[in-house]
Amino acid sequence: MYTPIYYSRLTVFLTLLLIAGCSRNPVTGKREISLMSTEQEIAIGKESHPSVVATMGLYEDKRLQTFMNEKGKAMAKVSHRPDLPYQFYIVDSPIVNAFAVPGGYVYFTRGILAHFNNEAEFAGVLGHEIGHITAKHAARSQKSQLLSTLALIGGAVLAPEVVGQNIEALQQGLGLLSLKYSRDHESESDKLGVEYSSKIGYDAHQMADFFGTLKRLSDKSGQAVPQFMSTHPDPGNRYTRVHELAKDYQAKNPASYQVDRDQYLQLINGIMYGEDPRQGFVEKGYFYHPELRFQFPVPNSWESQNSPSQFQMAAKDGKSAMILMLAKGNSLDEAAQNLVKELSLNVLENAKTTINGNPAYVLISRQQQPQDQQQQQPQQQDPKAALQIGTWLIQYNNAIYALHGLAANANFNSSFNTFKQVAENFRSLSDPDKLNRKAERVFVKSSPRDGSFREVITALGMPANRVEEAGILNGLKADDRVKRGTLIKVINR
């Protein structure tokens, strides 16, 4: 039984812990709780980097990488933390994104590099990502999560009956608080992006224009979320705010700020666009992998996502999903044993079989809770909600593939036939059209005439149904006027 003296000592201990963790933020200049030292930040970056590379892969382009290193080092020198060992990488993903990891690791996807239309847009986003590092946003997020947890624990100590009845609502409230922290961090990084890119000579108004591109991408995908539930501020709102920040900075620091459009476009001439078919692609209800020479069906209306390490697909209702990955082991038996151990599986059924001439092993399992969780939360276990997994281990071309079908116990039987149909149609790929499929790339061409963007891009060979896509890529609207000789990005194989 805990006593008031215990709580008093606990409070004193936590207070001393928080005071000891205080340091001055290099960006704001304010003293704040810091639970992550510079050495820890650097260690996190080093530990995270191999996982990033394994998940996304690196995109090899010496000219682009040299450019990124040059601008990154120049910006690091004018940042609030010039002594960090910054490293810059291009990851092999078509998604339009950039992100930073503590300790100075900055990543740009080839997808975002293809969508920039000048060096100034690139520099603004580079400054934004470096800003996440210099402002120690990872450490500050860790602090907010700790304080939220302490607040929840404190509430449970002071009034356990109230917290017990409202625990879910409290956790949701704390989650929204964390979102607010994240939006504040994004806004702070936008401001740093303006400052840092301006300091190395670029026009930060172009950074704002790129948020216009993000807004169009968001609208086109139909996946925009309300601003109050997003970890990032709305791109349309950021467009306006960053223009204001750039205008204010340039008024206070008059200079000749560069855009450098043509130089950048020539730099990305030939960059890969969209999915790399050599790593696998979905077409007309099938997933094809030319490099590994196999194929299998994708259930109707399921959504999918591919990466170098695994292929995932799921029903839109979220009740069932499948994942393909390499299994560990030199034989089917060894792969099955490793799988059961690593995933803590309780095997209900297992059998050896063949799938289109390939040796295979089928397991039906449930994932077990760790023993300590079973002891701590026995009342929360719901048999219907337990995860059930159907796994097909398939030996093919000197490798063993694990194809997992996942669903809650209550939905597993109704999903099993779909899982089985996919697995039993795993087969070799021999279609020359699929095996020799080339990636699309961005090519830079000169406009052959004066006219609207629609007229120019059509004259350059883009089909009418891709005019909007090409417009987003070029940062232009269909009716925008284009002069003869203007460099334009087109998509082709």
Summary of the structure (lengths in Angstrom):
residues: 493
radius of gyration: 26.4
end to end distance: 71.5
largest distance: 83.8
contacts: 1538
relative contact order: 0.08
helix: 50%
strand: 23%
